[in-house]
Structures are given as structure tokens and as C-alpha cells.
Amino acid sequence: TKTVWYNLAVVVLYSICGYLGLLLAVPPGYATAIWVPSGIALGAVLVWGLSTLPGVFIGSFILNFYVTWHNTGLGIDA
């Protein structure tokens, strides 16, 4: 059960810090000089072990989905 909580913590921290990091990006692009989620991912894996990799993957997926949705709208015309 601890693994589930660790993964949940990684997903939440990764997603929130990634969103805040994307606010630092220059408007036409999504590149930023400071990317805190990579440190969160590395720290979680080093402290809690490889069992937190699903949390890193899910957090990264959420951020990439947000960037795609924000940039293209996923091709949905309203």
C-alpha cells in the first residue's frame, strides 16, 4: 500500500510542478530552463525505488496530454 501512496505523490508533484514549470516557458514554445519534475522523478526513484516508475510515467503522460490539448485542441473543432 505504501507503493500506491508513493506513486500517487509522484503523480501529483510531477504534474503540479510541471504545470508551474510550463508557465515559465516563452509563449510560442514549451521549452523551459528549469524543469523541476525531472528532479522529482529522479529523487523518487532513488529514495523509494523503481516501484515509483509508474507514477513518473503517469505524471509525464498527464503533462504531455495537457501540452497537446493546449497546443492543438486534439483536433476537436467547436
C-alpha positions in Angstrom: 0.0 0.0 0.0 2.9 2.4 0.5 3.9 2.0 -3.1 0.5 3.2 -4.2 0.8 6.3 -2.0 4.4 6.9 -3.2 3.2 6.7 -6.8 0.2 9.0 -6.1 2.6 11.5 -4.5 4.9 11.4 -7.5 2.0 11.8 -10.0 0.6 14.9 -8.1 4.0 16.5 -7.5 5.2 15.8 -11.1 2.0 17.2 -12.6 1.8 20.3 -10.5 5.5 21.2 -10.7 5.4 20.5 -14.5 2.4 22.8 -15.0 4.1 25.5 -13.0 7.3 25.0 -15.0 5.4 25.3 -18.2 4.2 28.8 -17.1 7.9 29.8 -17.2 8.1 28.9 -20.9 8.3 31.5 -23.6 4.8 31.6 -25.3 5.2 30.0 -28.7 7.2 27.1 -27.3 7.2 24.7 -24.4 10.9 24.8 -23.5 11.9 26.0 -20.1 15.3 26.4 -18.5 14.2 24.9 -15.1 12.4 21.6 -15.2 11.7 20.5 -11.6 9.7 17.3 -12.5 12.9 15.6 -13.6 14.4 16.2 -10.1 11.2 14.9 -8.6 11.3 11.8 -10.7 15.0 11.1 -10.0 14.5 11.7 -6.3 11.5 9.4 -6.1 13.3 6.6 -7.9 16.4 7.0 -5.8 14.6 7.2 -2.4 11.6 4.9 -2.9 12.9 2.6 -5.6 11.9 1.5 -9.1 8.3 0.9 -8.0 7.7 4.6 -8.4 8.3 4.5 -12.2 4.6 4.1 -12.9 3.9 7.3 -11.1 6.6 9.1 -13.1 5.1 7.7 -16.3 1.5 8.7 -15.4 2.7 12.2 -14.3 4.6 12.6 -17.6 1.6 11.4 -19.6 -0.7 13.9 -17.9 1.7 16.8 -18.6 2.2 15.7 -22.3 -1.6 15.4 -22.7 -2.1 18.9 -21.3 0.5 20.3 -23.6 -1.0 18.6 -26.6 -4.5 19.6 -25.7 -3.4 23.2 -25.0 -1.4 23.4 -28.3 -3.7 21.7 -30.7 -7.0 21.0 -29.0 -6.6 17.4 -30.2 -8.3 18.3 -33.5 -11.7 19.0 -32.0 -13.4 21.9 -33.7 -16.1 23.6 -31.7 
